[in-house]
């Protein structure tokens, strides 16, 4: 059994929209529904956990009620103060409620254009690995700087990759890692497995699987959606 954890507890502080990015609408459809529908239609995923702020529970429930999500259980889980805590809350929810889960796939909803292919490749890799992470190549020149904001050194971009989500894991391994390193701050869940020296399978992502953080990102997303749905 496989569960998907979709993270949408962010506050969108770097946007100037006045509304959380996951609830912005495109053609009267809130953006969080785009990745949700992609995960929902994958047969190998049995349950979906939407991690969000408690204050958004009623709104999300109302939105979900307008769509046909009858074939899979969708749970709402309260998020934490950090991404790491939000994931841990979802894992603990699964464990506490004894929801049958062998594998879990975790995704930042702000990557609204994740593809079904990327999701399936992550899940497939769990046949031979404890965990996975989606990545994409770095095409720009990369440099390090000193404390005076001066160029320190150019880095070899062939050895540098951009980390994306989803990331997939065997459930018992990832929840034990979260429990073990609960008080150590990390940027993503694969980092926890690396701390235990476990191998992480890299799954190639896509330039379309970018994370909407700034107003410029949101503009780009809207242009892509407009081209996709209106041509």
Residue pairs with C-beta under 8 A, 6 or more apart in sequence:
1 46
1 47
1 100
1 101
1 102
1 103
2 44
2 45
2 46
2 47
2 101
2 102
2 103
2 104
2 105
2 123
3 45
3 46
3 47
3 48
3 49
3 94
3 99
3 101
3 103
3 104
3 105
3 171
4 39
4 45
4 47
4 48
4 49
4 104
4 105
4 106
4 107
5 49
5 51
5 87
5 90
5 91
5 104
5 105
5 106
5 107
6 32
6 35
6 36
6 39
6 48
6 49
6 50
6 51
6 107
6 109
7 51
7 79
7 83
7 86
7 87
7 106
7 107
7 108
7 109
8 22
8 32
8 50
8 51
8 52
8 56
8 79
8 109
8 110
9 51
9 52
9 53
9 79
9 80
9 86
10 20
10 21
10 22
10 110
11 20
11 53
12 19
12 20
12 21
12 22
14 213
14 214
15 21
15 213
15 214
15 215
15 218
16 215
17 24
17 215
17 218
20 56
21 31
21 110
21 212
21 218
22 30
22 31
22 32
22 109
22 110
23 30
23 31
23 32
23 56
23 59
24 30
24 31
24 218
25 31
26 222
26 225
26 229
27 229
30 63
31 109
31 112
31 212
31 221
32 50
32 60
32 109
32 112
33 63
33 67
34 112
34 113
35 107
35 109
35 111
35 112
35 113
35 114
36 48
36 50
36 109
38 114
38 115
38 116
38 119
39 45
39 48
39 105
39 107
39 119
40 48
40 69
40 72
40 74
41 116
42 116
42 119
42 120
44 120
44 123
45 72
45 105
45 119
46 72
46 73
46 100
46 101
47 72
47 73
47 74
47 75
47 99
47 101
48 72
48 73
48 74
48 75
49 74
49 75
49 76
49 77
49 90
49 93
49 94
50 60
50 74
50 75
50 76
50 77
51 77
51 78
51 79
51 86
51 87
51 89
51 90
52 60
52 76
52 77
52 78
52 79
53 78
53 79
54 78
57 76
57 78
60 76
61 76
64 74
75 93
77 89
77 90
77 93
78 89
79 85
79 86
79 89
80 86
80 88
80 89
82 185
83 108
83 188
84 178
84 185
84 186
84 189
87 106
87 178
87 189
88 178
88 182
91 104
91 171
91 174
91 175
91 178
92 175
93 99
94 101
94 104
94 171
94 175
95 175
101 171
102 170
102 171
103 123
103 126
103 168
103 169
103 170
103 171
104 168
104 169
104 171
104 174
105 119
105 122
105 123
105 166
105 167
105 168
105 169
106 165
106 166
106 167
106 168
106 169
106 189
107 114
107 119
107 165
107 166
107 167
108 165
108 211
110 211
110 212
110 213
111 164
111 165
111 209
111 210
111 211
111 212
112 212
112 221
113 206
113 208
113 209
113 210
113 221
113 224
114 165
114 166
114 209
115 206
115 208
115 209
118 134
118 166
118 203
118 205
118 206
118 209
119 166
121 203
121 204
122 132
122 134
122 166
122 167
122 168
122 203
123 168
125 132
125 168
125 201
125 203
126 132
126 168
126 169
126 170
128 201
129 199
129 200
129 201
130 169
130 170
130 173
130 193
130 198
130 199
130 200
131 167
131 168
131 169
131 170
131 173
131 174
131 189
131 190
131 193
131 198
131 200
131 201
132 166
132 167
132 168
132 169
132 190
132 200
132 201
132 202
132 203
133 163
133 164
133 165
133 167
133 188
133 190
133 200
133 201
133 202
133 203
134 163
134 164
134 165
134 166
134 167
134 203
134 204
134 205
134 209
135 161
135 162
135 163
135 164
135 202
135 203
135 204
135 205
136 161
136 162
136 164
136 204
136 205
136 206
136 207
136 209
137 161
137 162
138 157
138 160
138 161
138 162
139 157
140 157
141 154
141 157
142 154
142 155
142 157
142 160
143 151
143 152
143 153
143 154
143 155
144 151
144 152
144 153
144 155
145 151
145 152
146 152
161 202
162 205
163 187
163 188
163 190
164 205
164 209
164 210
164 211
165 188
167 188
167 189
167 190
169 189
169 193
173 193
173 198
174 189
174 192
174 193
177 189
177 192
177 193
177 195
177 196
178 189
178 192
180 192
180 196
181 192
181 195
184 195
186 192
186 195
190 200
193 200
194 200
208 224
210 217
210 220
211 217
212 218
212 221
